[in-house]
């Protein structure tokens, strides 16, 4: 599983107010910006755009401003890092084009107190496949009752009773024809193998 980070926004947050707070922080207090602020700005913008698609009243009130914000955000590439120059240009564009969304500076501290605990960065793991849903390792010689735990002929050359019962040609045991082994020897070897399979070492 790969480890990454994601923005977690509280369901108590008023999304448009949170976005206005973040924009105000970019304009008034760039020196206080954190990575979570930038991530939350982009994550919240996606939510607000979806809100515009589903809520005509919200679209009428905030649609134009949010569309302008989306255009500005797409013009800036923060993948290479949040340099001072990039932040200055971003802040300038916000101030010039989004005056209606940016909070008055006198209201910023109150918004900060209200919004700061409503979003955070959290470690996130890709889901992968739950261990319980992974099928058990398939084994050779799976029969009605052995549940796939049958012996591996690559390590144990003795033929199974099914093989003996259905085979029409010569049967080999450890490279030797069964007919070349005395009956007592064959019974002794297979009895020993049977006991090993029923009572494995350490049981």
C-alpha positions in Angstrom: 0.0 0.0 0.0 1.3 3.4 -0.9 1.3 6.2 1.7 0.2 9.8 0.8 -1.6 12.7 2.3 -5.1 14.1 1.8 -7.1 17.1 3.0 -9.8 16.3 5.6 -12.4 19.0 5.8 -14.9 18.9 8.7 -18.5 18.4 7.8 -19.2 21.4 10.1 -17.4 23.8 7.8 -19.3 26.3 5.7 -17.4 25.7 2.5 -17.8 29.1 0.9 -16.8 30.9 4.1 -13.8 28.6 4.4 -12.8 29.5 0.9 -13.1 33.2 1.6 -10.9 32.8 4.7 -8.2 31.0 2.7 -8.2 33.6 -0.1 -7.9 36.3 2.5 -5.0 34.6 4.1 -3.3 34.4 0.7 -3.8 38.1 0.2 -3.1 39.5 3.7 -0.8 37.1 5.5 1.2 35.1 3.0 4.0 34.6 5.6 1.6 32.4 7.6 0.7 30.1 4.8 1.1 26.3 5.2 0.9 23.4 2.8 -2.5 22.5 4.2 -3.9 25.9 3.2 -2.9 25.5 -0.4 -4.2 21.9 -0.5 -7.4 22.9 1.1 -8.0 25.8 -1.3 -7.8 23.4 -4.3 -9.8 20.6 -2.6 -12.5 23.0 -1.5 -12.7 24.6 -4.9 -13.7 21.3 -6.4 -16.4 20.9 -3.9 -17.7 24.4 -4.6 -17.7 23.8 -8.3 -19.9 20.7 -7.9 -22.2 22.7 -5.6 -22.7 25.2 -8.4 -23.7 22.5 -10.8 -26.4 21.2 -8.4 -27.6 24.4 -6.7 -29.0 27.1 -9.0 -29.3 29.7 -6.2 -25.7 29.1 -5.1 -24.6 29.3 -8.7 -26.4 32.7 -9.1 -24.7 34.1 -6.0 -21.2 32.8 -6.2 -20.8 31.2 -9.7 -19.0 34.1 -11.4 -16.5 34.6 -8.6 -15.7 30.9 -8.3 -15.3 30.6 -12.1 -12.8 33.5 -12.0 -11.0 31.8 -9.1 -10.8 28.5 -11.0 -9.1 30.4 -14.0 -6.5 32.0 -11.7 -5.8 28.7 -9.9 -5.3 26.9 -13.2 -2.7 29.5 -14.3 -0.4 28.8 -11.4 1.6 25.5 -11.2 2.6 24.8 -7.6 3.9 21.3 -8.4 7.5 22.6 -8.5 7.1 24.3 -5.1 5.5 27.4 -3.5 8.1 30.0 -4.2 7.8 33.5 -2.8 7.5 34.8 -6.3 4.7 32.4 -7.2 2.8 33.3 -4.1 3.2 37.0 -4.6 1.8 36.8 -8.2 -1.0 34.5 -7.0 -1.9 36.9 -4.2 -1.8 39.9 -6.5 -4.2 38.2 -9.0 -6.6 37.3 -6.2 -6.6 40.8 -4.9 -7.2 42.3 -8.3 -10.0 40.0 -9.5 -11.8 38.6 -6.4 -12.6 41.5 -4.2 -16.1 40.2 -3.6 -14.8 36.9 -2.2 -12.0 38.2 -0.1 -13.0 39.1 3.5 -12.3 42.6 4.8 -9.0 42.6 6.7 -10.8 43.6 9.9 -12.7 40.3 9.8 -9.8 38.0 9.2 -8.8 37.2 12.8 -12.4 36.2 13.6 -12.5 33.9 10.5 -9.1 32.5 11.5 -10.4 31.5 14.9 -13.4 29.9 13.4 -11.8 28.1 10.4 -8.4 26.9 11.6 -9.6 23.7 13.2 -11.9 22.7 10.4 -9.3 21.3 8.0 -6.1 19.3 8.2 -3.7 17.1 6.3 -3.9 13.4 7.1 -1.9 10.4 6.0 -3.8 8.2 3.7 -3.1 4.7 2.4 -4.3 3.4 -0.9 -7.0 0.7 -0.1 -5.3 -2.2 -1.9 -7.0 -5.5 -1.4 -8.3 -6.6 2.0 -6.3 -9.5 3.3 -9.5 -11.5 4.1 -10.6 -11.3 0.4 -7.3 -12.8 -0.9 -7.9 -16.4 -1.9 -5.8 -19.0 -0.1 -2.7 -20.3 -1.9 -3.7 -23.0 -4.4 -2.0 -26.3 -3.8 -1.6 -29.3 -6.1 -3.5 -32.5 -5.7 -6.6 -30.8 -4.3 -9.2 -33.5 -3.5 -12.5 -33.8 -1.8 -11.2 -33.5 1.7 -7.5 -32.5 1.6 -8.4 -28.8 0.9 -5.4 -28.5 -1.3 -2.9 -29.8 1.3 -2.0 -32.9 -0.7 1.7 -33.9 -1.0 3.8 -32.4 -3.8 5.0 -35.2 -6.2 8.0 -33.1 -7.0 9.3 -33.9 -3.5 7.4 -37.1 -2.7 7.4 -39.6 -5.6 5.0 -42.1 -4.1 1.8 -42.5 -6.2 -1.5 -41.6 -4.7 -4.2 -44.3 -4.3 -6.2 -42.6 -7.0 -3.3 -42.9 -9.4 -2.8 -46.6 -8.5 -6.5 -47.3 -9.0 -6.8 -45.7 -12.4 -3.4 -46.2 -14.0 -3.2 -48.8 -16.7 0.5 -48.8 -17.3 3.5 -49.5 -15.1 3.6 -47.5 -11.8 6.9 -46.0 -10.8 8.0 -45.2 -7.3 11.2 -43.0 -6.9 12.2 -43.9 -10.4 11.7 -47.7 -10.0 8.8 -49.8 -11.4 6.5 -51.1 -8.7 6.8 -54.6 -10.1 10.6 -54.5 -9.4 9.9 -53.8 -5.7 8.7 -56.6 -3.5 5.2 -56.3 -2.2 6.4 -56.0 1.4 8.8 -53.2 0.5 6.1 -51.3 -1.4 3.6 -51.7 1.5 6.3 -50.6 4.0 7.2 -47.5 2.0 3.7 -46.4 1.4 2.6 -47.1 5.0 5.5 -44.9 6.2 4.4 -42.1 3.8 0.8 -42.5 5.0 1.8 -42.1 8.6 3.9 -39.0 7.8 0.9 -37.4 6.1 -1.4 -38.2 9.1 1.1 -37.5 11.8 3.5 -34.9 10.6 6.6 -34.1 12.5 6.0 -31.9 15.5 2.4 -32.9 16.0 
